[in-house]
Amino acid sequence: MTTKKAVTTTKNGEAGADELAAPLDLLLAESALGLTRRMLPNRSWLRLATSLASAPHFVAGRGRGLTVELAKIARGRSARQPAKSDKRFADPAWSGNPLLRRIMQSYLATSETANQLLGDADLNWRDRERMQFVVDNLVEAAAPTNNPLLNPLGYKAIIDTGGASAVRGAGHLIRDLTTMPRVPAMVEPDAFTVGGTVAATPGSVIFQSRVLELIQYTPRTEKVCTTPVLIVPPVINKFYAVDMSPGRSLTEYFLDQGQQVFTISWRNPQTRHRTWGFDTYGKAIVDALDAVEKITGSDRTHLFATCSGGMLAAMVAAHLADIGEGDRVASLALAVTVLDQNRAGFASAALDEYTAKEAVRVSAARGYLDGRSLAEVFAWLRPTDLVWRYVVNNYIQGKTPPPFDVLFWNADTTRMTAALHRDMVQTGLTNALAEPGAATMLGTAVDLSKVTADSYVVAGVADHISPWQACYRSARLLGGDVDFVLSTSGHIASLVNPPGNPRASFRVGAPDSESPDEWAAAAGKHPDSWWRHYTSWLADRSGPQKAAPSALGGDDLPPLMPAPGSYVRER
């Protein structure tokens, strides 16, 4: 997953955004209201038109340059080629066929000019980001590779299959248009089996409440660390991002390193659960901590939390510190978690008080935010990779998308209660977690600096949902000793990152510098996954080892059902 380029100042000298990506609060608002309105003409369009009209020399210059280039293309004298990273035009026909080559080059020249004109406009950073989103999506949609009458892959598929590819493609299109989310399917719904090929690590549900199931996993070593680990997953998707396919499961890896591992599996809420907000989910985490401590006999537990689960876990840790129970948190690990929404680029540009209120109103009327709407927003934030790529594969070529466990997990969506949606959007809008006392959890004011347990904060350098710079600033809000880790890849790929990947690497160090970029330039770089580094860090804080338990659960918390439980299967 890739981020848009970083910007520090705008043309008119304003301070711009550290990163131009879309964190959680924006995604939750757009999921309720839909992205269509982001593409409709508004005041940003008017200001763009006014700016260009006031500088006709820019427009004329770009127009002349495009005209000259198109003339060269028509005469076959243009050397314009797609970027090496642009795989859309990889088929030899795009360079070998004279007509297709000219169409490709004309598209590349025109799209370049569109972006240049946007760069020429004298816009504030907010309008620039709004219009960049529009231009990006229009340019991607206009690519000739998306046209079934032009793309050579479609003709080749028809010839190879005797026309069957066209029939399959039409069927795929009808299916996707009639079901949510209305984007091309990235994976078939039966490509994996929950509890079989994903979320397959053995264990048992040893505690169940209205809000969650708590899974204890079967130890894989003869001895285990004294201090257990509780995984707090996001409240938006199913928990098994940390228990993907065998060999790609972080849970499995924790167990192999001798950790006692528990994870929360959130319930997929219904309309009747509309009132569950921050306090409901915070109390559920405390209940899970109580159960873990009771089963293991430990009075301290490591918290490992991801994305929106990290927001809740950090707030709970601050709450426990405020009531004098901060020592219950042995350490706090936050993966791809944004606590500080300040200068969040596209989010700051697109999200305002009116947008937030409208989004909350829509989900309140329904009682929840549909996770399929969120999946649709995710897709359109990266249209080339997550929309148009599958238009070509599924519709033009009539192929079934290849099975990929991460995309299966992404499509296995959940709902979010209206109250939790409200709390998260409003917290993001006001950046409440960055201001001590501006947010509350279970009746106490949240001050993240009171979290004095050692912390381990992980971010992905190419994360478009939780920008790494925002994760870095979030790490600086925490008290105690903090290690910040910047991993390769994006939001989920940085988590599903088992050792042995020669392309993986990470940087690590204390977030002492105010500038994320200065920190990155000075931090030491290490090959491979951060998993080994974290489990070593964790072992140093997990106390002596003891014999692994011979049975799961305890006297008052017997196993209720095999992992992965029942809540993860709810639709």
Phi, psi and omega in degrees: 000132186248148174265161171284163185296149180283146179228136179248332176219152176265176184299324182272010173090000178294152171292129182259202183269147174292326181212148184248076181224179188240098180282186196298318186297321178295316182298321180292323178290314181294329180294326179284323187262338181092148182276348183303318182294337178292337181268350184278148179305137178211196184295331178295321175299315182297318181292327175295312180298318180295319180296316180291324179294330180279353178229067185296338179295326177294312182297315181297319180296316178294321178297318178297317180298318179293320180298316179298317181293319179295325177295318177297320179296316181298325180276357180076025184249007180273137177261013184297132180226153175292158177297153181300330181280351182274102184273358183296327185253031184288334180298135183302337182298330181293332178258334184271328180276122185302319181291312180296324179298318180293322177296315179299311182296322178296319178297313181298318180294318182292318180294324176297318179296320179300316179291325178295319179296321177296320177294329180289332185293142179269085183243151170288166188296329181294311179295324181298317181290323177298316182285331177297322177298315180297311182299316181302314183289323177294318180296316180295320181293329184278357182301133181297340178295339180275354183266115182296340178278348183246327187291119182295337179297327178293315179296318179297320179294321179297317179294315184293329185253004181066029179094352182295331181296323179294321179293314179297318180300318178297320178296318177299318181297314180298317180300314184289329180286338184260001180227151175274147351284147186276063173225161180302139179296131180266346179201148178288145184296341180252018183293331180222164179238122177293126184090353179241294180257344169227157184053046190255000181294128184296143177176192181217149168282121183245000177203137178222135173231183178295336189260326188213163162245139178253121182259131169253131184265148181290127180301150179244005178230159181290328178240149181229158177291149183292319183271122184279169177243130174247121179267128178248103184278173176298159177265007184256322179242172178292158189291343195279017166300331178266359178224059181287204184301150176308135185091344178236021185256121176293324176301312178301319181293319175304313181298320180296337178269009176085020178271148169272120191241131173234150174219149175271135171244109184287148175288146174276104192288156177249179180304323183293348180261019188303335186272000179288114179240203181308313185295322179299313182286327175296316178297324179295322177295319177297319177300318179296319177300317179302315182293318179299314181296321181294320183287318186271343184077006179269144176262008179222146183219137172283135173255125174240112189231149183234143173049235182296332173296329177293322176301313182294318182295319179295320179294321178294318178299320178294321177298313180298320178297322183292328181263011176085016180243026182299334181292347178294337178268104181291323173199160180235117175250128179239119181250131180042051184242128177253120174255328180255108183269006182296139178053050184267030170060241185303323179298314179297328180286322189265335185261127175224179185297321180296314179301316181298315181297319180295319180297315180295321179298318182295314181290328179295323180294326182271332183099349180197165170259125182286126180298335179292329176293322178295320178299324179294319178296314178307315184298315184284350172286339176226070190297324182297313185278326190250355177235292189291330175302320182276338170300315180294312184292311189278320187261309184287318178268346179067028181265159171273133180299143181294148180290132179214121189298322180296318179291328174297314177300317182297325180279345180274072192278164175231168175268161174237131182299152181299321181292319179292321176302314179301312183297319183288318179296315182292324177295320178292321182296319183265357183053046190293329184289341179276351182246111182307127177087355182281339177239159178232156174218119178054040174086000178244150178287138183272118173232101186295339179291344177281350177281097186262359174296151175300139183236150180227112187246124184246136176224158177254132185296335182247031183275118180267358180257314177240084185305138187297328179295323178290323175297321179297312178297326178296320180300328182285349177281340187276145173277174180079186179278132184234131169254127176253132183239125177250110184262159171291166176080188188251209193301306181265324181298332177288339177271313179277080195219062184294152178302150179109356179276112184293342180270352183275149174200170178205155173248147183215144177171167176290138181282064185277333182278143176291332182266122176301321181294322177295320177299314183298323181291331184263339185290144178289141181256137182233143178283162173075192185282156174280352183304314181298317181298316182292315182294329174292316176301318182292318182299325179295344184242015187250008176073184180291162177273159177217170179296138179295143180297142180278344179216156180270158179080197180209187184301315182263358181227068181287158176301134181262325181192161178293152171296148011269014176087191185259328184296326182292341181267354182288137179255000000 
